[in-house]
Amino acid sequence: MHTVNITSAEIIIFVILGVWSLFWKALALWHAARGKQGVWFIICVILNSAGILESVYLFAIRKIKPGKLFAN
């Protein structure tokens, strides 16, 4: 039986990546729902891309300026 040694640095990287991904996913889902873009909502729900797909959606598809990401 093999054991896996995970360092604290690896755990920190994993947690940071998880928070990063969750942040962008939530932001993209919120904008897709508000913009009534159901297809993009479903795509962002299904695909896990560490925030890459969500960022593309927000900045290239919706063309949202960074200063407007959190505006109603």
One Martini backbone bead per residue (centre of mass of N, CA, C, O) as a GRO file, in nm:
protein
   72
    1MET     BB    1   0.097   0.037   0.022
    2HIS     BB    2   0.042   0.370  -0.049
    3THR     BB    3   0.158   0.688   0.029
    4VAL     BB    4   0.058   1.031   0.065
    5ASN     BB    5   0.241   1.332   0.044
    6ILE     BB    6   0.125   1.638   0.175
    7THR     BB    7   0.181   1.956   0.163
    8SER     BB    8   0.112   2.271   0.269
    9ALA     BB    9   0.155   2.406  -0.005
   10GLU     BB   10  -0.048   2.229  -0.163
   11ILE     BB   11  -0.293   2.309   0.002
   12ILE     BB   12  -0.283   2.612  -0.050
   13ILE     BB   13  -0.306   2.596  -0.358
   14PHE     BB   14  -0.577   2.447  -0.364
   15VAL     BB   15  -0.741   2.662  -0.211
   16ILE     BB   16  -0.685   2.901  -0.397
   17LEU     BB   17  -0.802   2.769  -0.654
   18GLY     BB   18  -1.086   2.724  -0.539
   19VAL     BB   19  -1.154   3.020  -0.478
   20TRP     BB   20  -1.104   3.134  -0.758
   21SER     BB   21  -1.312   2.958  -0.906
   22LEU     BB   22  -1.562   3.034  -0.738
   23PHE     BB   23  -1.563   3.334  -0.792
   24TRP     BB   24  -1.594   3.324  -1.108
   25LYS     BB   25  -1.842   3.146  -1.119
   26ALA     BB   26  -2.036   3.325  -0.959
   27LEU     BB   27  -2.010   3.578  -1.139
   28ALA     BB   28  -2.099   3.446  -1.407
   29LEU     BB   29  -2.374   3.339  -1.312
   30TRP     BB   30  -2.494   3.609  -1.234
   31HIS     BB   31  -2.472   3.742  -1.518
   32ALA     BB   32  -2.628   3.525  -1.677
   33ALA     BB   33  -2.893   3.552  -1.523
   34ARG     BB   34  -2.935   3.863  -1.566
   35GLY     BB   35  -2.898   3.815  -1.898
   36LYS     BB   36  -3.053   3.562  -1.996
   37GLN     BB   37  -2.808   3.319  -2.028
   38GLY     BB   38  -2.859   2.993  -2.018
   39VAL     BB   39  -2.625   2.862  -2.169
   40TRP     BB   40  -2.396   2.989  -1.999
   41PHE     BB   41  -2.490   2.883  -1.732
   42ILE     BB   42  -2.459   2.581  -1.799
   43ILE     BB   43  -2.164   2.582  -1.882
   44CYS     BB   44  -2.054   2.691  -1.604
   45VAL     BB   45  -2.164   2.455  -1.435
   46ILE     BB   46  -2.023   2.210  -1.584
   47LEU     BB   47  -1.757   2.359  -1.619
   48ASN     BB   48  -1.416   2.319  -1.515
   49SER     BB   49  -1.164   2.610  -1.537
   50ALA     BB   50  -1.043   2.801  -1.316
   51GLY     BB   51  -1.194   3.073  -1.451
   52ILE     BB   52  -1.154   3.095  -1.759
   53LEU     BB   53  -1.439   3.077  -1.885
   54GLU     BB   54  -1.562   3.300  -1.708
   55SER     BB   55  -1.375   3.529  -1.807
   56VAL     BB   56  -1.451   3.514  -2.101
   57TYR     BB   57  -1.745   3.575  -2.066
   58LEU     BB   58  -1.722   3.852  -1.922
   59PHE     BB   59  -1.503   3.999  -2.127
   60ALA     BB   60  -1.595   3.887  -2.426
   61ILE     BB   61  -1.907   3.850  -2.429
   62ARG     BB   62  -2.016   4.084  -2.223
   63LYS     BB   63  -1.810   4.326  -2.192
   64ILE     BB   64  -1.697   4.371  -1.905
   65LYS     BB   65  -1.587   4.586  -1.689
   66PRO     BB   66  -1.410   4.566  -1.404
   67GLY     BB   67  -1.580   4.804  -1.259
   68LYS     BB   68  -1.872   4.627  -1.328
   69LEU     BB   69  -1.886   4.344  -1.180
   70PHE     BB   70  -2.056   4.467  -0.903
   71ALA     BB   71  -2.287   4.576  -1.049
   72ASN     BB   72  -2.635   4.613  -1.096
   0.00000   0.00000   0.00000
